[in-house]
Amino acid sequence: MIEKTNNLVATAIKETFDKSGNNYLLGDWCKEISDFYEDQYKIKYINKHHWSNKVKMDEDRDYLETFINILTYEMGNELNKVHKIEEKNLFWEIILRPWLFSIVPQIFDRWEICRDFFNKFDNVKFKFHFVKDYKINYLFSRPYYRSAQMDDYWNQNIFSKIIRENYFDRIIEEKNLKAKKVEKETMNIDIKNIAYFPMIFFDAKLINQNEIIFDTKQTSPFNFLKLCRNLKIFPITSSNFFKRIEKKIVQSSKTQVSKENLRINLKKKFSHRFEIFCIDQVIEDFPEIFLGYFDSSRKMIAKIVSDKRKIIFSNQDIFLNDIYRIWVATMCTKNSKLVINTHGGFIPEKYVNFNFQNKVAHTHITWHSLGLHKNETQLTPLKLIGLKKKANLQRYLSIVDIELGRYQFRMNSIPTPSEIKIEYDNLINFVEKLKPKIRENIKYRIVNNFGWNFKKKFEKKFGKDKIDKSKNLYDLISSSKISIHKYPSTPFTESIYLNIPSVLLYRKDSWRFNPAYDYMIKKLENSKILFYDPLKLSEHLNDIWENIDNWWNSKEVQNTLDDIKNNIFKSNKNWSSEYQNFFDKLKND
């Protein structure tokens, strides 16, 4: 028996640490409290994330895909009964799957974190803080799974439930943690919405007139106008229409009864212990829009529901807006065609979103050309059209970094929380080994802040003047002598598109890709465009800094860049005709 001073810490909530005892941390994210320093608490152990084992990750992914498939089907059947309708499986796939492929892996991840930890310490008992009175009524699905990604109290609550259900005999002292006050969901009004106000009187009519309906522009206003002119449609998008409807959604008195009926009926279909737990959690926080306010939302979108066959072109709202998905699902029952456009990326990841785009879309537009699914096609990326390098003095070593969620988000081929911290440490090692004259020219820019506080840490270590203050990423890239990218996604592709010397630095297997591109990964390594070892990149940069163009314009590097331009992003000068031909073919299918 271990002494009572063992304290289990599940999240980055300061009150859950024990200043006098041994603190066992469920993950690296626990240390990310605002005033944490190493000697403040005795850290006995930090648990490594279970998906750092990639074999386990692949096996879990297969299991979760099967579970989500069955859950979506059964939930759709039950919702048909709740709403007294008879919609087919595709209808509910479109509406439910983006929520379920987000939240189910998050719940499973927390379940596995606990199982893995308690298996390692099977003879140890702990103190633990259980959350008290934590309850949120979600109107929409996105705030729900975003809470799982970012919110310490949401995660403390789910860990509390898992431990109470499965490992309560391992808790020697129970402490209660009062939940923070939860702010009500609000829809922010910005200047764009205000500027759009005059459109509310006739946007529905214009949307109805269009045979092709875009959710967002995804390109410059000028290029969008050009595209709409060629397609002979009004230059209007649907996004603001659905945002306005979102503001009308409120809690319904019908929801609680519907939840209980849904819970009882769904649990009859499953027997696995995790699956029963997951259903309880999903139903408890079931978004209002799918239950009490579902019928009302369908009435509100009726003004743009048409029996005429449309082509619905979605850049992002298919993932972000529940009411939009209800409309899309309704239109698809009337033989409209859904096109989902890839809005960014580089080499496609090994798996993303359980292939949602291939399951529900008539066509999925990709940036890449190899290993395509039968419903995928490569077109010139709208996001890159018209992108031009600014005439700035190119002198900086720009570093483009990203903060991923402290808590595991979805089930994609990206770094786990344990690997995110190592990735940042590798970046610091890279910078420290650069020659002083190169370090002087560093500009660091980070995408997102999910609580790791990398920007603040980088500034503290290397100085405030090293933080980029450019208006946008393009300004920084255009001012760069060379650009270092810590993640293989859109900013790196844009840098290549602009012909800015660019390099990737990340740990091998932190990011995992479609096997069709294994050969390209090798070419990137051989061309010294991709590094896994930060010290080797420092050495390379120290060698080429005075004449980067000699390396960038070398035959081997240019050959690799040509391959990227052919197989990762298409660049067609006649892009508007390319899209016109695509839509003409789609209309005639």
Helices and strands as residue ranges (DSSP letters): E 6-9, G 14-16, E 22-25, G 28-31, E 42-46, G 50-52, H 54-83, H 89-120, E 126-132, H 141-150, H 152-166, G 168-170, E 171-178, H 191-196, G 197-201, H 203-209, E 212-214, H 221-231, H 239-246, H 255-267, H 273-284, G 288-290, H 294-300, G 302-304, E 311-314, H 317-320, H 322-332, E 337-341, G 353-355, H 356-360, E 363-366, E 376-378, G 382-384, E 396-402, H 417-432, H 436-439, E 442-447, H 454-462, G 464-466, H 473-478, E 480-485, H 490-497, E 502-505, G 515-517, H 518-526, E 530-531, H 534-544, G 545-547, H 548-552, H 555-567, H 575-588
